[in-house]
Amino acid sequence: MPLDDIFGELDYEDRLQLLESADPMNYQPGVIIIRQGKETRHIYIILDGEVVVEQTDPSQTETMELARLGVGSVFGEMSFLSGERTSATIRTMTDVELLRLPHRQLRRHLENDPQFAVQFYKSLAVTLAARLKVAN
């Protein structure tokens, strides 16, 4: 999913400010960025490379690949929104360069700028609705 899709409701200045507050991260192949069942509230944007989204069944016996994400894809938004533990593991397939939007900074921005918050949450809602439609 392209970057503009998930932040499509944000104007240029808000998008720029959001990206400027992000931390650049680099990973080698095979690294777990997010582990299923753990707490994380960051949102990640893939700038280069590919990750796999995997889910292990409750008995811990089988792992299923749910998706592969590449450039422009975003992950971590579900845990950010719900505050719940992660529902899947995100593992790098290649060298990956991404931006991490830190929870604390993003929360502060959302609390201090109501117009940004409305646009941000609307962008996430539109994106999640589109993903649900594709999944069904």
N, C-alpha and C positions, 0 to 999 in steps of 0.2 A: 504494500500500500504506500503510495507516494507521501512524502512529508506534507505536501500541501493539502492532502485529504484530511488528515487528522487535525490540522490546525487551520483548516480552510475558513473558519468563521472569524479568525483573528485578522486584524488589519496588519499592514506591513510593519508598523512601529512596534506593535505588541509582539509579533512573531520574532522580530529582530532582538528585542529585549529579552524574550524568553530564551532564545538560542545563545545570547551573550552570557547568560547566567549559568549555562550548562558547563559541565566538566568533561573535557575530552578524555576518552578511555581507549586503550588498545589491548587486544587479546590475541593470543595465538590459537591455533586450532585445538579443539578438545577441551577448552576451558568452560567450566560452568559459571555463567554470569548470575543466574538466578536458580536457586534450588527449590523444587516443589516442597510446599509445606513450611517454608521459612518466611519470616517477616521481611518485607522490603516495600518501600513506598515511593521509590524513585521511578521516573519514566525515562526510557532509553530510546534513542533515535539512531538507527544504523546509517552510518555515512559510507561505509565500504565493507564488503564481505557478506557472509551468510551465516545465519544461526538456525538451529533446529529447535522446535518447540516439542517437548516430550512430556508424557504423563504416565506415571506409574500407578497401577491399580492398587487399591487399599491393601491387598495381601502382599504387596511388594514383590510379586513374582513376574509380572509382565510390564514392559514399558512400550508404549505406543507413540509413534511419531504423529503429531497432530498437524504440523505445518513446518515449512521452511520460510524464513523471512530474509529479505535482502535489503539493498539500498533504499532508504526512505521509509522503511518499516519502523513501526513504533511498538514497544512492548513494555509491560509493567503498569499500564494504565488501569487495569482492572483492580489490582491491589491498591493503587493510589486512591481510586474512587471508593472502594469498599472498606479499606482498612483491614481486610482479611489477609490471612497467609496466602502465599502464592499457590495457584492451582496447577502449575506446570513448571518444568525445568527448562531453562534456556541454555543451550550449549553451542559453542562456536563450531562451525564446520570448516571455516577458513580463517585466515587472519581477519580480524574484525576491528574496525575503527567506529566508535560510536560516541554520542553525546549523552551524558547522564544529567537529567534535570533533577537536582537534589530536592527532596521532599520539603525540607525546612524553607528553602528559598522560594520555592513555588507556592507553598502555603502562605507565606508572608505576602507575596505579590497578589495572590488571590484575595486575601483579607484586606489589603490596602487599596485595591482598585476594583470596585464592584463591576464596572463596565467590562474590564478584562475578564473578571470571573465569569460573567454571563456568557461572553463569547467563548471562553475556554471550555466551560462545561457543555455549551451547545455543540462545539466542535467534537468533543468526546462522545456526546450522545449520538450525533449524526454518524460518526464513524462506527460506533458499536452497533447501532441499528443496521448499518450496511453489512457489517460482518455477520450479524445474526441472520440477516436475509440470505446471504450466501451460504451459510451453514445449514439452513433449512432447505 
